[in-house]
Amino acid sequence: MRGWLRSATAFALVAALAFTVVGAAGRPVTDTSILGGIHVYSTSSLQNVMLEIGNAFRARYPNASVISSFAGTAEMREHLEQGANADVFVSADTATSTLLFRHGLLLAPRVIARGRVGVIARAGGPVTRLQDLAKPGVRLLIGAPNTPAGRYATQVLDRMARARGLGKSYVQKVRANLVDRVKSARDGVLRVAKGDADACFAYATDAEMSKIKIVPVEIPDSLQAPVLFSAAVVRATSAPELATRFTAWLGDSFARARFERHGFKP
């Protein structure tokens, strides 16, 4: 089951960055009594913030190692169900982690961050506001139906269909512009940045991927779907203490501050 991990298009295996956690007296706070290593499966839309949090965790526990792999939530779920080795699962929703919990693959999940649905558009392209999504010829990407991004987009479109100034006709035109379903929000954003599409439904925080090639289009609160990111220990982990510490670390004040810095809400 490890061959798929070597695919650069499926997952990005990451190396350590230089972060130091400093105590009240200005000295690094470390705990060398914790040994071992864990493998964290994380939704790709949290990649930047998870790198920071993971490396701060390594600074706190210098004798512990953390390997992070990033992909779409649906893809990670599939591999976990097929028996792939992981210790912590971080999802772009609560539905997936709750389902895996009910199937006995995860311990009880917890919400670690909240986000917003957004439209990510190609810089210089035809989409600069929500109304532009209905223009003829706009190339739109939406997450596959089995992905959190796809389900969130569907909820937003349902609300748009009932919204004054948009409505069913607008949503029909938007759906007519759909050119593909993508495996994750980040995959859609990458394709927009490459020019393969004009816009995609993703997460508002995905706009941090590129300040040059993509631009965010705000979706107002009245049309939003609740975006909840969750984390859980994998029941079959070989390092339960370390995995439990890491999931607790995701709710620590340091992690909350990093989530907020990247545009998420704790």
For each residue, the residues with C-beta under 8 A, 3 or more apart:
1: 4 79 82 83 84 85
2: 5 6 84 85
3: 6 7
4: 1 7 10 11 79 84
5: 2 10 11 13 69 84
6: 2 3
7: 3 4 10 11
8: 11 12
9:
10: 4 5 7 71 75
11: 4 5 7 8 69 70 71
12: 8 44 47 69 70
13: 5 67 68 69
14: 51 54 67 68 70
15:
16: 55 58
17: 51 52 55
18: 55
19: 52 55 56 58 59
20: 28 59
21: 28 29 30 56 59 60 254
22: 26 27 28 29
23: 26 27 28 29
24:
25:
26: 22 23
27: 22 23
28: 20 21 22 23 59
29: 21 22 23 60
30: 21 59 60 61 62
31: 34 60 61
32: 61 62 63
33: 63
34: 31 61 63 64 241 242 245
35: 63 64
36: 64 65 239 241 242
37: 64 65 66 67 239 242
38: 64 65 66 67 87 88 237 239 242 243 246
39: 67 68 69 85 86 87 88
40: 50 54 66 67 68 69 86 87 88 90 246
41: 69 71 76 79 80 86 88 89 90
42: 46 47 50 68 69 70 88 90
43: 46 70 71 72 73 76 90 91 92 148 184 229
44: 12 47 70 71 72 184 185 186 187
45: 92 115 149 184 185 186 202 203 205 206
46: 42 43 49 50 70 90 92 113 229
47: 12 42 44 50 51 70 186
48: 51 52 208 262
49: 46 52 53 113 258 259 261 262 264
50: 40 42 46 47 53 54 68 70 90
51: 14 17 47 48 54 55 68
52: 17 19 48 49 55 56 258
53: 49 50 56 57 249 250 254 255 258
54: 14 40 50 51 57 58 66 68
55: 16 17 18 19 51 52 58 59
56: 19 21 52 53 59 60 249 254 255 258
57: 53 54 60 61 64 66 246 249
58: 16 19 54 55 61 62 64 65 66
59: 19 20 21 28 30 55 56 62
60: 21 29 30 31 56 57 249
61: 30 31 32 34 57 58 64 242 245
62: 30 32 58 59
63: 32 33 34 35
64: 34 35 36 37 38 57 58 61 242
65: 36 37 38 58
66: 37 38 40 54 57 58 246
67: 13 14 37 38 39 40
68: 13 14 39 40 42 50 51 54
69: 5 11 12 13 39 40 41 42 86
70: 11 12 14 42 43 44 46 47 50
71: 10 11 41 43 44 75 76 184
72: 43 44 75 76 92 147 149 183 184 185 186 187
73: 43 76 77 91 92 93 96 147 148 184
74: 77 78 96 144 146 147 148 183 184
75: 10 71 72 78 79 183 184
76: 41 43 71 72 73 79 80 86 89 91
77: 73 74 80 81 91 96 99 100
78: 74 75 81 82
79: 1 4 41 75 76 82 84
80: 41 76 77 83 84 86 89 100 105 234
81: 77 78 100 103 105
82: 1 78 79
83: 1 80
84: 1 2 4 5 79 80
85: 1 2 39 238
86: 39 40 41 69 76 80 89 234 237
87: 38 39 40 233 234 237 238 239 242 243 246
88: 38 39 40 41 42 231 232 233 234 237 243 246 247
89: 41 76 80 86 97 100 106 109 231 232 233 234
90: 40 41 42 43 46 50 112 229 230 231 250
91: 43 73 76 77 94 96 97 109 148 229 230 231 232
92: 43 45 46 72 73 96 147 148 149 184 185 203 227 229
93: 73 96 97 148 151 152 227 228 229 230
94: 91 97 98 109 111 228 230
95: 98 99 148 151
96: 73 74 77 91 92 93 99 100 148
97: 89 91 93 94 100 101 106 109 230 231 232
98: 94 95 101 102 109 230
99: 77 95 96 102 103
100: 77 80 81 89 96 97 103 105 106 232
101: 97 98 104 105 106 107 108 109 232
102: 98 99
103: 81 99 100
104: 101 235
105: 80 81 100 101 234 235 236
106: 89 97 100 101 109 232 233 234 235
107: 101 232 233 234 235
108: 101 232
109: 89 91 94 97 98 101 106 230 231 232
110: 230 231 232 247 251
111: 94 114 228 229 230
112: 90 229 230 231 250 251 255 259 266
113: 46 49 228 229 259 264 265 266
114: 111 226 227 228 229 264 265 266
115: 45 203 204 205 227 229 263 264 265
116: 203 204 205 219 224 227
117: 152 153 155 156 201 202 203 204 219 224 225 227
118: 201 202 203 204 205 206 207 216 217 218 219
119: 127 130 133 199 200 201 202 216 217 219
120: 188 189 192 199 200 202 206 207 214 215 216 217
121: 125 127 128 132 192 198 199 214 215 216 217
122: 125 127 192 193 195 197 198 199 213 214 215
123: 212 213 214 215
124:
125: 121 122 198 199
126: 132 135 137 138 198
127: 119 121 122 132 133 135 138 198 199 217
128: 121 132 215 217
129: 132 217
130: 119 133 160 166 217 219
131: 134 166 170
132: 121 126 127 128 129 135 138 199 217
133: 119 127 130 138 140 173 174 177 199
134: 131 138 170 173 174 177
135: 126 127 132 138 177
136: 173 177
137: 126 177
138: 126 127 132 133 134 135 177 198 199
139: 177 179 196 197 198 199
140: 133 174 177 178 179 197 198 199 200 201
141: 178 179 180 181 182 188 191 192 197 199 200 201
142: 149 150 153 178 181 182 188 200 201
143: 147 148 149 150 151 152 153 181 182 183 184 185 188 201 202
144: 74 147 150 181 182 183
145: 150 151 154 181
146: 74 150
147: 72 73 74 92 143 144 150 151 182 183 184 185
148: 43 73 74 91 92 93 95 96 143 151 152 185 227
149: 45 72 92 142 143 152 153 182 184 185 188 201 202 203
150: 142 143 144 145 146 147 153 154 181
151: 93 95 143 145 147 148 154 155
152: 93 117 143 148 149 155 156 201 225 227
153: 117 142 143 149 150 156 157 201
154: 145 150 151 157 158
155: 117 151 152 158 159 225
156: 117 152 153 159 160 201 219 223 224 225
157: 153 154 160 161 171 174 175
158: 154 155 161 162
159: 155 156 162 163 222 223 224 225
160: 130 156 157 163 166 167 170 171 174 223
161: 157 158 166 167 168 170 171
162: 158 159 167
163: 159 160 166 167 222 223
164: 167
165:
166: 130 131 160 161 163 170 171
167: 160 161 162 163 164 170 171
168: 161 171 172
169: 172 173
170: 131 134 160 161 166 167 173 174
171: 157 160 161 166 167 168 174 175
172: 168 169 175 176
173: 133 134 136 169 170 176 177
174: 133 134 140 157 160 170 171 177 178
175: 157 171 172 178
176: 172 173
177: 133 134 135 136 137 138 139 140 173 174
178: 140 141 142 174 175 181
179: 139 140 141 197
180: 141 191 197
181: 141 142 143 144 145 150 178
182: 141 142 143 144 147 149 185 187 188 191 200
183: 72 74 75 143 144 147 187
184: 43 44 45 71 72 73 74 75 92 143 147 149 187 188
185: 44 45 72 92 143 147 148 149 182 188 189 200 201 202 203 206
186: 44 45 47 72 189 190 202 206 209
187: 44 72 182 183 184 190 191
188: 120 141 142 143 149 182 184 185 191 192 197 200 201 202
189: 120 185 186 192 193 200 202 206 209 214
190: 186 187 193 194 209
191: 141 180 182 187 188 194 196 197 200
192: 120 121 122 141 188 189 195 196 197 198 199 200 213 214
193: 122 189 190 209 210 213 214
194: 190 191
195: 122 192
196: 139 191 192
197: 122 139 140 141 179 180 188 191 192 200
198: 121 122 125 126 127 138 139 140 192
199: 119 120 121 122 125 127 132 133 138 139 140 141 192 217
200: 119 120 140 141 142 182 185 188 189 191 192 197
201: 117 118 119 140 141 142 143 149 152 153 156 185 188
202: 45 117 118 119 120 143 149 185 186 188 189 206
203: 45 92 115 116 117 118 149 185 206 227
204: 115 116 117 118 207 216 218 219 263
205: 45 115 116 118 208 262 263 264
206: 45 118 120 185 186 189 202 203 209
207: 118 120 204 214 215 216
208: 48 205 211 262 263
209: 186 189 190 193 206 214
210: 193 213 214
211: 208
212: 123
213: 122 123 192 193 210
214: 120 121 122 123 189 192 193 207 209 210
215: 120 121 122 123 128 207
216: 118 119 120 121 204 207
217: 118 119 120 121 127 128 129 130 132 199
218: 118 204
219: 116 117 118 119 130 156 204 223 224
220: 223 224
221: 224
222: 159 163
223: 156 159 160 163 219 220
224: 116 117 156 159 219 220 221
225: 117 152 155 156 159
226: 114
227: 92 93 114 115 116 117 148 152 203
228: 93 94 111 113 114
229: 43 46 90 91 92 93 111 112 113 114 115 264
230: 90 91 93 94 97 98 109 110 111 112
231: 88 89 90 91 97 109 110 112 247 250
232: 88 89 91 97 100 101 106 107 108 109 110 247
233: 87 88 89 106 107 237 240 243 244 247
234: 80 86 87 88 89 105 106 107 237 243
235: 104 105 106 107
236: 105
237: 38 86 87 88 233 234 240 243
238: 85 87
239: 36 37 38 87 242 243
240: 233 237 243 244
241: 34 36 244 245
242: 34 36 37 38 61 64 87 239 245 246
243: 38 87 88 233 234 237 239 240 246 247
244: 233 240 241 247 248
245: 34 61 241 242 248 249
246: 38 40 57 66 87 88 242 243 249 250
247: 88 110 231 232 233 243 244 250 251
248: 244 245 251 252
249: 53 56 57 60 245 246 252 254 255
250: 53 90 112 231 246 247 255
251: 110 112 247 248 255 256 266
252: 248 249 255 256
253: 256 257
254: 21 53 56 249 257 258
255: 53 56 112 249 250 251 252 258 259 266
256: 251 252 253 259 260 266
257: 253 254 260 261
258: 49 52 53 56 254 255 261 262
259: 49 112 113 255 256 262 264 265 266
260: 256 257 263 264 265 266
261: 49 257 258
262: 48 49 205 208 258 259
263: 115 204 205 208 260
264: 49 113 114 115 205 229 259 260
265: 113 114 115 259 260
266: 112 113 114 251 255 256 259 260
